[in-house]
């Protein structure tokens, strides 16, 4: 059974085969210790398959801890290809397309039943990708996520620093009677408003019947704000990693 790993900019998620998903933050100096504790009780996998958008430190830690816990088990870091599992990327340089975005497209294509698709991945950065019913990626966009929007306020307006909330978003409307909630409401308006506009423009291109899938660390908040007409799919990237691993990358082409 494979250990499937989604290494995002802030959080590491994993599951064994079709099992339960677990996660931890990887920004601290104790990441190696936390990973040992989290993975130490897992059964020996047949392979470790990773979709990573992190830097070298996290990749090296994943490689080293996997080899220490399960000597001889191969660790595979997936890379983006022009065509994979029925999906064909719009990027002329597919290696510059995030592997997490490709994995989400692969999983979305597998469940879309021939309908065009919009995928919103709301994490540290928010990506919106469009795909037609034949699996042709039509392009996408990237914008800052909730945490980066909050940090930009602190950087540009230092006096607001004490009022920026790292956790939680306002759901009581855009107008607030105190600075802390006003900042939270403003960040939510920018995040959800940007996503809504992107979805509207993509559906104008793909057609109004395009399915909408939401994933990512802040995806549940975005899903709640958008209401009906979409599906909250928290493990979409891991689902795509599983499909790509099962294909053995034989269904993927470099050019």
Secondary structure by P-SEA (a helix, b strand, c coil): ccbbbbbcccbbbbbccccccccccccccaaaaaaaaaacccccccbbbbbccccaaaaaaaaaaaaaacccbbbbbbbbccccccbbbcccccccccaaaaaaaaaaaaccccccbbbbbbccbbbbbbbccccccccbbbbbcaaaaaaaaaaaccccccccccccccccccccccaaaaaaaaaaaaaaaaaaaaaaaaaaaacccbbbbbbccaaaaaaaaaccccccccaaaaaaaaaaaaacccccccc
